Amino acid sequence: MTALHWKLVIDAADPHAQAAFWAASLHYRREDHSALVERLLAAGAAPPEATLTVDGRPAWRDLAAVRHPDEPFDPASDTGLGRRILFQRVPEPKAGKNRLHLDLHPAPGTREAEVARLEGLGAKALRQVAEPGGSWTVMADPEGNEFCVH
């Protein structure tokens, strides 16, 4: 039996801003789908209203993704084939607490510096947690999705 390939999909008001934040936060690469978008537009297989321009390149209006820089990817579409996060535009705002979140694990002794770096990227520290099993900082990304820095 083979393990399943997966990607994490996160709802977003602005998928491209979220992709930029998480790429910088995780030291991941933002996927550049411009070649695929151009091919599909030229073939009439995608409508122009499904796209927009990001950093001077055509992109999907409602989707953006980041991938681990060392994982394989499809060179024709720049789509990651390994660890990957896809952000999809949704019309409704975030409501309530996340049921799933990321835990970030910076090098030992660097949590405070990492929290400060993430705040500089647009995250907000929500609270410090200290329990017998460990301590961490609960943060929110620019759209309010919680994550932890251990």
Solvent accessible surface area in square Angstrom, and as a share of the most:
residue,aa,sasa,rsa
1,M,246,1.10
2,T,120,0.70
3,A,96,0.74
4,L,162,0.80
5,H,118,0.53
6,W,163,0.57
7,K,84,0.36
8,L,29,0.14
9,V,64,0.37
10,I,30,0.15
11,D,70,0.36
12,A,3,0.02
13,A,65,0.51
14,D,61,0.32
15,P,0,0.00
16,H,27,0.12
17,A,53,0.41
18,Q,1,0.00
19,A,2,0.01
20,A,37,0.28
21,F,11,0.05
22,W,5,0.02
23,A,8,0.07
24,A,40,0.31
25,S,4,0.02
26,L,39,0.19
27,H,127,0.57
28,Y,44,0.17
29,R,129,0.47
30,R,90,0.33
31,E,18,0.08
32,D,52,0.27
33,H,19,0.08
34,S,14,0.09
35,A,50,0.38
36,L,43,0.21
37,V,0,0.00
38,E,93,0.42
39,R,116,0.42
40,L,56,0.28
41,L,55,0.27
42,A,94,0.73
43,A,81,0.63
44,G,64,0.62
45,A,71,0.55
46,A,12,0.09
47,P,67,0.42
48,P,96,0.60
49,E,128,0.58
50,A,35,0.28
51,T,25,0.15
52,L,62,0.31
53,T,97,0.56
54,V,27,0.16
55,D,94,0.49
56,G,68,0.65
57,R,108,0.39
58,P,34,0.21
59,A,15,0.11
60,W,41,0.15
61,R,99,0.36
62,D,56,0.29
63,L,68,0.34
64,A,7,0.05
65,A,2,0.01
66,V,0,0.00
67,R,4,0.01
68,H,33,0.15
69,P,59,0.37
70,D,121,0.62
71,E,36,0.16
72,P,82,0.51
73,F,85,0.36
74,D,51,0.27
75,P,115,0.72
76,A,52,0.40
77,S,11,0.07
78,D,21,0.11
79,T,34,0.20
80,G,2,0.02
81,L,92,0.46
82,G,14,0.13
83,R,120,0.44
84,R,23,0.09
85,I,10,0.05
86,L,22,0.11
87,F,0,0.00
88,Q,64,0.28
89,R,67,0.25
90,V,27,0.15
91,P,134,0.84
92,E,98,0.44
93,P,112,0.70
94,K,84,0.36
95,A,96,0.74
96,G,59,0.57
97,K,143,0.60
98,N,29,0.15
99,R,239,0.87
100,L,118,0.59
101,H,81,0.36
102,L,44,0.22
103,D,64,0.33
104,L,18,0.09
105,H,132,0.59
106,P,33,0.21
107,A,63,0.49
108,P,136,0.86
109,G,89,0.86
110,T,52,0.30
111,R,64,0.23
112,E,148,0.66
113,A,68,0.53
114,E,29,0.13
115,V,15,0.09
116,A,60,0.47
117,R,75,0.28
118,L,0,0.00
119,E,79,0.35
120,G,70,0.67
121,L,67,0.33
122,G,42,0.40
123,A,8,0.06
124,K,132,0.56
125,A,37,0.29
126,L,76,0.38
127,R,129,0.47
128,Q,123,0.55
129,V,26,0.15
130,A,91,0.71
131,E,97,0.44
132,P,153,0.96
133,G,84,0.80
134,G,31,0.30
135,S,47,0.30
136,W,52,0.18
137,T,2,0.01
138,V,8,0.05
139,M,0,0.00
140,A,8,0.06
141,D,5,0.03
142,P,71,0.45
143,E,50,0.22
144,G,28,0.27
145,N,22,0.11
146,E,37,0.16
147,F,1,0.00
148,C,12,0.07
149,V,0,0.00
150,H,61,0.27
